[in-house]
Amino acid sequence: MNNIFSGLHVGLRALETQRKSLDVTGHNIANANNENYNKQRAIHKASYPYTAPGLSNHGGAGQFGTGVEIEQVERVKDQFINSQIFNETQTSGYWEEMQRGLEKVEYILNEPSDSGIDSSINQFWNSLQDLSNNPSDDAARNMVRENAYNVIDSFKSVENQLNDYKESINDNLSNAAADINNITNKMADLNKQIVSVKGSGQNPNDLLDERDALYKDLSELINVQSREDAQGNLVVSTQGLQLVNGSDAYELETKGNTDDNSIPRMEDQLIHSRTGTEIKPTNGKIAAWMEMRDEKLDFYAGRLDKLAETMVTEFNNQHQAGYDANGVDGGNFFEPIDNSSNQSVIAQLDLTAAIKDLENGLDKIAAGNKNIDTFVELDTLGNNLSGNYQIEVTENTSNSDQLDIVINDTDGNEVYSDTGINVDETINLSVEADGGISVDTDPAVDAINDFTLTLNKEGKRNITLDKSIGNGENANALANIFNSDEVIEGASLEGYFRTIVTSVGAESSRSQQMKNNQDVVLKQLTTLDRSISGVSLDEEMANLIKYQQSYAAAAKYINKTEELLDSLMTIV
């Protein structure tokens, strides 16, 4: 009689086990499209036998089985592959943001284009060429000034956009810190639930899936390490600082590098709230943002500053070597750069007040050549002089450290001579009414017919006292600054800028390649992981049929057992 009733229990256990197995299969099918879900499997085992060995037991057939039960609902997961996915996710996040950042810098530089720095430099160069051909044309002079403004505006536009990008990175850091805190708080809460479920002897499979998904999201942002303790808590840390320990989460915060609200926070730091320690991630999106902000952007901004400073210095030097429209020595064209200023070089870019002057500024552009670095320097002192002469400077016969000078008119007649003049000495002369030249007897008073000569070395050449505005040679020399080699690091100004652009392009291309490589690696690992842990509908349909048939067979077994019981009761 007992054996018949035990048969009912065997059948009931079989029904319950197959039904629960069908529930597990249904749960798998329901989550077939959940990328964070790992399939589960019901592990069957024989339930504890009916009789245990003992002295009171008869020596018959031995123990009788009591059926089947579910030992556990197993989560199918390869932890080694899972760990690799987390590690590669960090690297993938880094290269994704690095590529995106360099692409942003390429967009800011906007080359090649019709509105970038290179284009504005070319337009400035063209206007200087036009001025060299038409130095007396106010329209040509105005184009030089306007295109100089365009060059300044182009530099400042790029710098402003780079600074804006820096600020946006700080915003990203603040948002990322909030995201990290949200993730770690959720993980701490999940730790508490998982420990509770494990304490009851069950497997918290869905909770573990949720915690793994959060850890993957965290890995994409920052390089983290983890370990699981004996109770089932996931302990998460970065750079030796804990973010999650049991049900406790330690938040991160961003802090500016200055307490002065009037100064923009250009370099926000990531701080561990519990210890106050600064965190400098080495992988993940945040590491890419910080490297972009603190290294890449500063590097390219520094190179642009160097280009701008060299342009200002070289252009001003050459501009001072010419005459303006009034025959006066050229001054600075751009405002000189103050290296002691807190402002960047580009922020200081501006034209001098003399050049910007609306009434006389165009006349201050020094397009004419005043023969600097020749054996003799001519300065007409701004006077409206005329006349062509031949100057010959020779070594003094009595003193080799001194020079003699002879000036002849166009007919070869001597109009002036002098001896015993020191090297680099300036002599003050005047033009006579008949075209002759005499010593200026009162050099302290500038007369309208005065001019000076400075003797540098021996030589012979023809000179003109006409205003040098007519030759445009200095405008041509100013234009040559932009395409002459050896101006800056062995390159021209224009060539140096192009090296900046190509450098950004090369880095962006490399980052894109590294991102693509990481995508391939991560895809392969994910495919491998899904082949093990992912839900296969074909496999689940086979399990569905298997468990359904087992359930039906168990039901038939119960029916047969019930028939036996009915027969027995009839006999009784």
HELIX and SHEET records of a PDB file:
HELIX    1   1 ASN A    2  ALA A   30  1                                  29    
HELIX    2   2 GLN A   79  LEU A  109  1                                  31    
HELIX    3   3 ILE A  117  ASN A  133  1                                  17    
HELIX    4   4 ASP A  138  GLY A  199  1                                  62    
HELIX    5   5 ASN A  205  LEU A  221  1                                  17    
HELIX    6   6 GLY A  284  GLU A  291  1                                   8    
HELIX    7   7 MET A  292  LYS A  296  3                                   5    
HELIX    8   8 LEU A  297  GLN A  320  1                                  24    
HELIX    9   9 VAL A  345  GLN A  348  1                                   4    
HELIX   10  10 ALA A  353  LYS A  356  1                                   4    
HELIX   11  11 LEU A  362  LYS A  364  5                                   3    
HELIX   12  12 SER A  468  GLY A  470  5                                   3    
HELIX   13  13 GLU A  473  ASN A  480  1                                   8    
HELIX   14  14 LEU A  493  SER A  533  1                                  41    
HELIX   15  15 LEU A  537  ILE A  571  1                                  35    
SHEET    1   A 2 GLN A  40  ALA A  46  0                                        
SHEET    2   A 2 VAL A  68  ARG A  75 -1                                        
SHEET    1   B 4 GLN A 225  GLU A 228  0                                        
SHEET    2   B 4 LEU A 234  THR A 238 -1                                        
SHEET    3   B 4 LEU A 241  ASN A 245 -1                                        
SHEET    4   B 4 ASP A 248  ALA A 249 -1                                        
SHEET    1   C 3 LEU A 252  LYS A 255  0                                        
SHEET    2   C 3 GLN A 269  HIS A 272 -1                                        
SHEET    3   C 3 GLU A 278  ILE A 279 -1                                        
SHEET    1   D 2 GLY A 322  TYR A 323  0                                        
SHEET    2   D 2 GLY A 368  ASN A 369 -1                                        
SHEET    1   E 4 VAL A 376  ASP A 379  0                                        
SHEET    2   E 4 ASP A 450  LEU A 455 -1                                        
SHEET    3   E 4 THR A 426  VAL A 431 -1                                        
SHEET    4   E 4 ILE A 437  VAL A 439 -1                                        
SHEET    1   F 4 GLU A 414  ASN A 422  0                                        
SHEET    2   F 4 GLN A 402  ASN A 408 -1                                        
SHEET    3   F 4 ASN A 388  GLU A 395 -1                                        
SHEET    4   F 4 GLY A 459  THR A 464 -1                                        
END                                                                             
